[in-house]
Amino acid sequence: DCGRCCNCAGDFRPRATNPQLVQKAAKFLKNRFVRIEPRKRFPYRFEDMIQIPEPFRYEAGYSLSIYGDAGWGRMVKEDKYERGHFRSELVAASKDLITDYWSPEPFPEIVVSVPSLRRPYLVSRFAEALAKEIGLSYIPDCVVKKKETHEQKAMKNSSMQFENVLSAFDVSLDLGGKRVLLVDDLVDSRWTFTVIAYLLKKKNAGAVYPFALSASWEGGYDDDES
């Protein structure tokens, strides 16, 4: 009546939805893959180096989702904190991303997972199921966690994030040149992938491809943004 707003107009919005549009929206939300670029520099001089030597970097990888988003990211959040395991739909979607969309070349030969002391079976069981789905061997306890770490999002800068994970992991096996799919549930600072890839390479791993169920950012990081 006032000519300025619609507060007195009642419920005038359409309620019907186009099923095809709903399907397109769902597909879009479940295909918001995030590219994980390798870090190229340490935050300070480490082992007398600033640049991470290229042979010791991981290859560019992918995350299935953005953490908590309306696609797979919401399932990841629910499964991690409420269900205590990652559902089979996430395994199947991850397999499709890796084999169809990403298809790294040359393809990984084995799967290893980032260990956790707080939830020791969460990622390892997912990685094992993913390896079986893809047709690769899962190597349990290849990466060992020696001490508890803080969540990377709680660290105030890149140096603190690096130091948080630097002495926390060890690699127990010689990889014999095998190419590795390195699996984690969440990627934030990328320092966990960076440090573990560095250790895997020191144990004669071939190419290391990081994969995470969710990333905490939308557009990915280039070079050495924190």
Secondary structure by P-SEA (a helix, b strand, c coil): ccccccccccccccccccaaaaaaaaaaaaabbbbbbbbccccccccccccccccccccccccccccccccaaaaaaaaacccccccaaaaaaaaaaacccccccccccccccccccccccaaaaaaaaaaaaacccccccccccccccccccccccaaaaaaaccccccccccccbbbbbccccccccaaaaaaaaaaaaaacccbbbbbbcccccccccccccc
